[in-house]
């Protein structure tokens, strides 16, 4: 069995009593160019469903009216979120790829508030040279913490609450001067398509070599 993260491999072991090797999905690196330019807004790109906790982001930015949040994505939560969003939170709905890529190139940082099995959107932000503010659970702990990096590329918050996210945004302000766009890109390169193909090939070969 192959899992898309160590987080999922542990779940497989817990519920199915099976071992699974983690092979991380690929990030389409060629879609993104490193940006050294940032504007004064934070960004999330997500399906608007309850577990993504966009409502938590809306609540957090309601408490930070001097900061702006842009949300790209569609889903059953869109109307409810728009009704509750303050003036500094903009929900753009579904957008084509070129609009997503443009916003990733210009945002100050990307935000992830959900517990994700892997979480590809934050890594797309890293491919564009952008730091990430993420909940310290799930696949994000494997993908956004690079022990080989000379400088951090992400800030984590540990409670799935608006207050905890607000603290993380403030921490990002303090850490921002050392958030290197090239370091963010280098972190995303760990999940480039070539590395995915190599890891998947090795996992298959290992399985084929096991005695039946």
C-alpha positions as protocol buffer text, in pm:
chain_id: "A"
residue {
  index: 1
  type: UNK
  ca { x: 0 y: 0 z: 0 }
}
residue {
  index: 2
  type: UNK
  ca { x: 113 y: 355 z: -79 }
}
residue {
  index: 3
  type: UNK
  ca { x: -2 y: 662 z: 114 }
}
residue {
  index: 4
  type: UNK
  ca { x: 31 y: 1024 z: 9 }
}
residue {
  index: 5
  type: UNK
  ca { x: 197 y: 1119 z: 341 }
}
residue {
  index: 6
  type: UNK
  ca { x: 329 y: 970 z: 660 }
}
residue {
  index: 7
  type: UNK
  ca { x: 20 y: 1114 z: 831 }
}
residue {
  index: 8
  type: UNK
  ca { x: -204 y: 894 z: 614 }
}
residue {
  index: 9
  type: UNK
  ca { x: 31 y: 595 z: 651 }
}
residue {
  index: 10
  type: UNK
  ca { x: -20 y: 614 z: 1029 }
}
residue {
  index: 11
  type: UNK
  ca { x: -397 y: 619 z: 979 }
}
residue {
  index: 12
  type: UNK
  ca { x: -374 y: 310 z: 756 }
}
residue {
  index: 13
  type: UNK
  ca { x: -171 y: 135 z: 1024 }
}
residue {
  index: 14
  type: UNK
  ca { x: -422 y: 231 z: 1294 }
}
residue {
  index: 15
  type: UNK
  ca { x: -743 y: 130 z: 1118 }
}
residue {
  index: 16
  type: UNK
  ca { x: -636 y: -135 z: 867 }
}
residue {
  index: 17
  type: UNK
  ca { x: -335 y: -278 z: 1052 }
}
residue {
  index: 18
  type: UNK
  ca { x: -138 y: -251 z: 729 }
}
residue {
  index: 19
  type: UNK
  ca { x: 197 y: -91 z: 660 }
}
residue {
  index: 20
  type: UNK
  ca { x: 212 y: 171 z: 386 }
}
residue {
  index: 21
  type: UNK
  ca { x: 496 y: 360 z: 228 }
}
residue {
  index: 22
  type: UNK
  ca { x: 459 y: 736 z: 188 }
}
residue {
  index: 23
  type: UNK
  ca { x: 504 y: 869 z: -166 }
}
residue {
  index: 24
  type: UNK
  ca { x: 433 y: 1241 z: -179 }
}
residue {
  index: 25
  type: UNK
  ca { x: 225 y: 1371 z: -473 }
}
residue {
  index: 26
  type: UNK
  ca { x: 395 y: 1597 z: -728 }
}
residue {
  index: 27
  type: UNK
  ca { x: 371 y: 1976 z: -740 }
}
residue {
  index: 28
  type: UNK
  ca { x: 351 y: 2122 z: -1093 }
}
residue {
  index: 29
  type: UNK
  ca { x: 660 y: 2336 z: -1047 }
}
residue {
  index: 30
  type: UNK
  ca { x: 660 y: 2459 z: -1407 }
}
residue {
  index: 31
  type: UNK
  ca { x: 336 y: 2654 z: -1343 }
}
residue {
  index: 32
  type: UNK
  ca { x: 504 y: 2890 z: -1099 }
}
residue {
  index: 33
  type: UNK
  ca { x: 788 y: 3139 z: -1107 }
}
residue {
  index: 34
  type: UNK
  ca { x: 962 y: 3266 z: -794 }
}
residue {
  index: 35
  type: UNK
  ca { x: 827 y: 3607 z: -702 }
}
residue {
  index: 36
  type: UNK
  ca { x: 1026 y: 3855 z: -493 }
}
residue {
  index: 37
  type: UNK
  ca { x: 733 y: 4097 z: -500 }
}
residue {
  index: 38
  type: UNK
  ca { x: 457 y: 4097 z: -243 }
}
residue {
  index: 39
  type: UNK
  ca { x: 151 y: 4312 z: -182 }
}
residue {
  index: 40
  type: UNK
  ca { x: -31 y: 4367 z: 143 }
}
residue {
  index: 41
  type: UNK
  ca { x: -277 y: 4076 z: 136 }
}
residue {
  index: 42
  type: UNK
  ca { x: -287 y: 3718 z: 257 }
}
residue {
  index: 43
  type: UNK
  ca { x: -426 y: 3442 z: 36 }
}
residue {
  index: 44
  type: UNK
  ca { x: -594 y: 3105 z: 54 }
}
residue {
  index: 45
  type: UNK
  ca { x: -702 y: 2886 z: -238 }
}
residue {
  index: 46
  type: UNK
  ca { x: -947 y: 2615 z: -137 }
}
residue {
  index: 47
  type: UNK
  ca { x: -1273 y: 2435 z: -191 }
}
residue {
  index: 48
  type: UNK
  ca { x: -1524 y: 2608 z: 33 }
}
residue {
  index: 49
  type: UNK
  ca { x: -1634 y: 2312 z: 244 }
}
residue {
  index: 50
  type: UNK
  ca { x: -1658 y: 2302 z: 626 }
}
residue {
  index: 51
  type: UNK
  ca { x: -1339 y: 2111 z: 709 }
}
residue {
  index: 52
  type: UNK
  ca { x: -1123 y: 2367 z: 524 }
}
residue {
  index: 53
  type: UNK
  ca { x: -1209 y: 2613 z: 805 }
}
residue {
  index: 54
  type: UNK
  ca { x: -1230 y: 2922 z: 590 }
}
residue {
  index: 55
  type: UNK
  ca { x: -1476 y: 3046 z: 853 }
}
residue {
  index: 56
  type: UNK
  ca { x: -1189 y: 3047 z: 1102 }
}
residue {
  index: 57
  type: UNK
  ca { x: -984 y: 3267 z: 866 }
}
residue {
  index: 58
  type: UNK
  ca { x: -1279 y: 3505 z: 822 }
}
residue {
  index: 59
  type: UNK
  ca { x: -1315 y: 3534 z: 1200 }
}
residue {
  index: 60
  type: UNK
  ca { x: -943 y: 3592 z: 1244 }
}
residue {
  index: 61
  type: UNK
  ca { x: -928 y: 3870 z: 986 }
}
residue {
  index: 62
  type: UNK
  ca { x: -1242 y: 4028 z: 1128 }
}
residue {
  index: 63
  type: UNK
  ca { x: -1027 y: 4078 z: 1439 }
}
residue {
  index: 64
  type: UNK
  ca { x: -746 y: 4224 z: 1223 }
}
residue {
  index: 65
  type: UNK
  ca { x: -924 y: 4490 z: 1014 }
}
residue {
  index: 66
  type: UNK
  ca { x: -591 y: 4645 z: 911 }
}
residue {
  index: 67
  type: UNK
  ca { x: -498 y: 4326 z: 724 }
}
residue {
  index: 68
  type: UNK
  ca { x: -656 y: 4188 z: 407 }
}
residue {
  index: 69
  type: UNK
  ca { x: -748 y: 3829 z: 317 }
}
residue {
  index: 70
  type: UNK
  ca { x: -830 y: 3709 z: -34 }
}
residue {
  index: 71
  type: UNK
  ca { x: -1010 y: 3375 z: -72 }
}
residue {
  index: 72
  type: UNK
  ca { x: -1017 y: 3195 z: -409 }
}
residue {
  index: 73
  type: UNK
  ca { x: -1244 y: 2894 z: -448 }
}
residue {
  index: 74
  type: UNK
  ca { x: -1603 y: 2780 z: -471 }
}
residue {
  index: 75
  type: UNK
  ca { x: -1823 y: 2544 z: -275 }
}
residue {
  index: 76
  type: UNK
  ca { x: -2134 y: 2515 z: -59 }
}
residue {
  index: 77
  type: UNK
  ca { x: -1994 y: 2753 z: 203 }
}
residue {
  index: 78
  type: UNK
  ca { x: -1950 y: 3047 z: -37 }
}
residue {
  index: 79
  type: UNK
  ca { x: -2279 y: 3227 z: 26 }
}
residue {
  index: 80
  type: UNK
  ca { x: -2256 y: 3188 z: 404 }
}
residue {
  index: 81
  type: UNK
  ca { x: -1897 y: 3308 z: 414 }
}
residue {
  index: 82
  type: UNK
  ca { x: -1973 y: 3610 z: 196 }
}
residue {
  index: 83
  type: UNK
  ca { x: -2261 y: 3704 z: 426 }
}
residue {
  index: 84
  type: UNK
  ca { x: -2034 y: 3700 z: 732 }
}
residue {
  index: 85
  type: UNK
  ca { x: -1716 y: 3842 z: 576 }
}
residue {
  index: 86
  type: UNK
  ca { x: -1596 y: 4185 z: 688 }
}
residue {
  index: 87
  type: UNK
  ca { x: -1478 y: 4446 z: 438 }
}
residue {
  index: 88
  type: UNK
  ca { x: -1115 y: 4332 z: 457 }
}
residue {
  index: 89
  type: UNK
  ca { x: -1200 y: 3975 z: 345 }
}
residue {
  index: 90
  type: UNK
  ca { x: -1263 y: 3930 z: -29 }
}
residue {
  index: 91
  type: UNK
  ca { x: -1410 y: 3604 z: -162 }
}
residue {
  index: 92
  type: UNK
  ca { x: -1348 y: 3583 z: -536 }
}
residue {
  index: 93
  type: UNK
  ca { x: -1518 y: 3248 z: -593 }
}
residue {
  index: 94
  type: UNK
  ca { x: -1377 y: 3007 z: -853 }
}
residue {
  index: 95
  type: UNK
  ca { x: -1103 y: 3155 z: -1072 }
}
residue {
  index: 96
  type: UNK
  ca { x: -901 y: 3026 z: -1370 }
}
residue {
  index: 97
  type: UNK
  ca { x: -545 y: 2907 z: -1319 }
}
residue {
  index: 98
  type: UNK
  ca { x: -384 y: 3228 z: -1444 }
}
residue {
  index: 99
  type: UNK
  ca { x: -570 y: 3431 z: -1179 }
}
residue {
  index: 100
  type: UNK
  ca { x: -462 y: 3187 z: -906 }
}
residue {
  index: 101
  type: UNK
  ca { x: -102 y: 3204 z: -1024 }
}
residue {
  index: 102
  type: UNK
  ca { x: -113 y: 3584 z: -1036 }
}
residue {
  index: 103
  type: UNK
  ca { x: -244 y: 3607 z: -678 }
}
residue {
  index: 104
  type: UNK
  ca { x: 15 y: 3358 z: -556 }
}
residue {
  index: 105
  type: UNK
  ca { x: 288 y: 3572 z: -710 }
}
residue {
  index: 106
  type: UNK
  ca { x: 163 y: 3886 z: -533 }
}
residue {
  index: 107
  type: UNK
  ca { x: 42 y: 3770 z: -190 }
}
residue {
  index: 108
  type: UNK
  ca { x: 232 y: 3830 z: 132 }
}
residue {
  index: 109
  type: UNK
  ca { x: 175 y: 3474 z: 254 }
}
residue {
  index: 110
  type: UNK
  ca { x: -54 y: 3175 z: 201 }
}
residue {
  index: 111
  type: UNK
  ca { x: -279 y: 3045 z: 481 }
}
residue {
  index: 112
  type: UNK
  ca { x: -385 y: 2686 z: 553 }
}
residue {
  index: 113
  type: UNK
  ca { x: -625 y: 2626 z: 844 }
}
residue {
  index: 114
  type: UNK
  ca { x: -736 y: 2269 z: 771 }
}
residue {
  index: 115
  type: UNK
  ca { x: -599 y: 1930 z: 871 }
}
residue {
  index: 116
  type: UNK
  ca { x: -486 y: 1802 z: 530 }
}
residue {
  index: 117
  type: UNK
  ca { x: -367 y: 1456 z: 432 }
}
residue {
  index: 118
  type: UNK
  ca { x: -99 y: 1619 z: 217 }
}
residue {
  index: 119
  type: UNK
  ca { x: -195 y: 1973 z: 115 }
}
residue {
  index: 120
  type: UNK
  ca { x: -79 y: 2072 z: -232 }
}
residue {
  index: 121
  type: UNK
  ca { x: -197 y: 2435 z: -239 }
}
residue {
  index: 122
  type: UNK
  ca { x: 55 y: 2553 z: 26 }
}
residue {
  index: 123
  type: UNK
  ca { x: 334 y: 2391 z: -174 }
}
residue {
  index: 124
  type: UNK
  ca { x: 218 y: 2570 z: -488 }
}
residue {
  index: 125
  type: UNK
  ca { x: 255 y: 2891 z: -289 }
}
residue {
  index: 126
  type: UNK
  ca { x: 605 y: 2783 z: -190 }
}
residue {
  index: 127
  type: UNK
  ca { x: 683 y: 2713 z: -555 }
}
residue {
  index: 128
  type: UNK
  ca { x: 594 y: 3078 z: -620 }
}
residue {
  index: 129
  type: UNK
  ca { x: 838 y: 3181 z: -347 }
}
residue {
  index: 130
  type: UNK
  ca { x: 579 y: 3257 z: -82 }
}
residue {
  index: 131
  type: UNK
  ca { x: 585 y: 3166 z: 288 }
}
residue {
  index: 132
  type: UNK
  ca { x: 294 y: 2980 z: 447 }
}
residue {
  index: 133
  type: UNK
  ca { x: 99 y: 3012 z: 772 }
}
residue {
  index: 134
  type: UNK
  ca { x: -34 y: 2665 z: 850 }
}
residue {
  index: 135
  type: UNK
  ca { x: -210 y: 2463 z: 1117 }
}
residue {
  index: 136
  type: UNK
  ca { x: 49 y: 2238 z: 1281 }
}
residue {
  index: 137
  type: UNK
  ca { x: -129 y: 1913 z: 1203 }
}
residue {
  index: 138
  type: UNK
  ca { x: -151 y: 1660 z: 922 }
}
residue {
  index: 139
  type: UNK
  ca { x: 63 y: 1662 z: 611 }
}
residue {
  index: 140
  type: UNK
  ca { x: 173 y: 2023 z: 658 }
}
residue {
  index: 141
  type: UNK
  ca { x: 417 y: 1914 z: 928 }
}
residue {
  index: 142
  type: UNK
  ca { x: 592 y: 1692 z: 673 }
}
residue {
  index: 143
  type: UNK
  ca { x: 587 y: 1925 z: 375 }
}
residue {
  index: 144
  type: UNK
  ca { x: 645 y: 2271 z: 521 }
}
residue {
  index: 145
  type: UNK
  ca { x: 911 y: 2187 z: 779 }
}
residue {
  index: 146
  type: UNK
  ca { x: 1234 y: 2137 z: 589 }
}
residue {
  index: 147
  type: UNK
  ca { x: 1512 y: 2048 z: 834 }
}
residue {
  index: 148
  type: UNK
  ca { x: 1774 y: 2119 z: 566 }
}
residue {
  index: 149
  type: UNK
  ca { x: 1658 y: 2478 z: 511 }
}
residue {
  index: 150
  type: UNK
  ca { x: 1883 y: 2757 z: 632 }
}
residue {
  index: 151
  type: UNK
  ca { x: 1581 y: 2975 z: 712 }
}
residue {
  index: 152
  type: UNK
  ca { x: 1215 y: 2895 z: 786 }
}
residue {
  index: 153
  type: UNK
  ca { x: 961 y: 2897 z: 505 }
}
residue {
  index: 154
  type: UNK
  ca { x: 648 y: 2868 z: 720 }
}
residue {
  index: 155
  type: UNK
  ca { x: 491 y: 2973 z: 1050 }
}
residue {
  index: 156
  type: UNK
  ca { x: 268 y: 2726 z: 1235 }
}
residue {
  index: 157
  type: UNK
  ca { x: -26 y: 2775 z: 1470 }
}
residue {
  index: 158
  type: UNK
  ca { x: -120 y: 2497 z: 1708 }
}
residue {
  index: 159
  type: UNK
  ca { x: -488 y: 2548 z: 1786 }
}
residue {
  index: 160
  type: UNK
  ca { x: -764 y: 2555 z: 1526 }
}
residue {
  index: 161
  type: UNK
  ca { x: -895 y: 2887 z: 1655 }
}
residue {
  index: 162
  type: UNK
  ca { x: -912 y: 3242 z: 1523 }
}
residue {
  index: 163
  type: UNK
  ca { x: -701 y: 3368 z: 1814 }
}
residue {
  index: 164
  type: UNK
  ca { x: -424 y: 3119 z: 1740 }
}
residue {
  index: 165
  type: UNK
  ca { x: -426 y: 3215 z: 1372 }
}
residue {
  index: 166
  type: UNK
  ca { x: -405 y: 3585 z: 1463 }
}
residue {
  index: 167
  type: UNK
  ca { x: -96 y: 3512 z: 1670 }
}
residue {
  index: 168
  type: UNK
  ca { x: 58 y: 3325 z: 1376 }
}
residue {
  index: 169
  type: UNK
  ca { x: -3 y: 3621 z: 1143 }
}
residue {
  index: 170
  type: UNK
  ca { x: 175 y: 3845 z: 1392 }
}
residue {
  index: 171
  type: UNK
  ca { x: 459 y: 3592 z: 1411 }
}
residue {
  index: 172
  type: UNK
  ca { x: 481 y: 3594 z: 1030 }
}
residue {
  index: 173
  type: UNK
  ca { x: 528 y: 3972 z: 1048 }
}
residue {
  index: 174
  type: UNK
  ca { x: 826 y: 3918 z: 1279 }
}
residue {
  index: 175
  type: UNK
  ca { x: 973 y: 3634 z: 1073 }
}
residue {
  index: 176
  type: UNK
  ca { x: 900 y: 3783 z: 731 }
}
residue {
  index: 177
  type: UNK
  ca { x: 1241 y: 3948 z: 679 }
}
residue {
  index: 178
  type: UNK
  ca { x: 1412 y: 3606 z: 688 }
}
residue {
  index: 179
  type: UNK
  ca { x: 1152 y: 3425 z: 474 }
}
residue {
  index: 180
  type: UNK
  ca { x: 1362 y: 3375 z: 159 }
}
residue {
  index: 181
  type: UNK
  ca { x: 1160 y: 3329 z: -165 }
}
residue {
  index: 182
  type: UNK
  ca { x: 1433 y: 3103 z: -304 }
}
residue {
  index: 183
  type: UNK
  ca { x: 1421 y: 2896 z: 15 }
}
residue {
  index: 184
  type: UNK
  ca { x: 1045 y: 2859 z: -26 }
}
residue {
  index: 185
  type: UNK
  ca { x: 1098 y: 2744 z: -385 }
}
residue {
  index: 186
  type: UNK
  ca { x: 1369 y: 2499 z: -275 }
}
residue {
  index: 187
  type: UNK
  ca { x: 1128 y: 2347 z: -26 }
}
residue {
  index: 188
  type: UNK
  ca { x: 867 y: 2294 z: -298 }
}
residue {
  index: 189
  type: UNK
  ca { x: 1133 y: 2136 z: -522 }
}
residue {
  index: 190
  type: UNK
  ca { x: 1140 y: 1842 z: -277 }
}
residue {
  index: 191
  type: UNK
  ca { x: 802 y: 1751 z: -431 }
}
residue {
  index: 192
  type: UNK
  ca { x: 885 y: 1808 z: -798 }
}
residue {
  index: 193
  type: UNK
  ca { x: 736 y: 1561 z: -1053 }
}
residue {
  index: 194
  type: UNK
  ca { x: 1073 y: 1395 z: -1118 }
}
residue {
  index: 195
  type: UNK
  ca { x: 1112 y: 1311 z: -750 }
}
residue {
  index: 196
  type: UNK
  ca { x: 757 y: 1176 z: -739 }
}
residue {
  index: 197
  type: UNK
  ca { x: 824 y: 949 z: -1037 }
}
residue {
  index: 198
  type: UNK
  ca { x: 1145 y: 825 z: -878 }
}
residue {
  index: 199
  type: UNK
  ca { x: 981 y: 758 z: -540 }
}
residue {
  index: 200
  type: UNK
  ca { x: 682 y: 582 z: -696 }
}
residue {
  index: 201
  type: UNK
  ca { x: 908 y: 368 z: -915 }
}
residue {
  index: 202
  type: UNK
  ca { x: 1117 y: 268 z: -614 }
}
residue {
  index: 203
  type: UNK
  ca { x: 806 y: 179 z: -412 }
}
residue {
  index: 204
  type: UNK
  ca { x: 674 y: -40 z: -694 }
}
residue {
  index: 205
  type: UNK
  ca { x: 1012 y: -206 z: -743 }
}
residue {
  index: 206
  type: UNK
  ca { x: 1036 y: -278 z: -370 }
}
residue {
  index: 207
  type: UNK
  ca { x: 693 y: -440 z: -377 }
}
residue {
  index: 208
  type: UNK
  ca { x: 782 y: -653 z: -679 }
}
residue {
  index: 209
  type: UNK
  ca { x: 1096 y: -780 z: -507 }
}
residue {
  index: 210
  type: UNK
  ca { x: 911 y: -900 z: -197 }
}
residue {
  index: 211
  type: UNK
  ca { x: 854 y: -1275 z: -180 }
}
residue {
  index: 212
  type: UNK
  ca { x: 498 y: -1368 z: -266 }
}
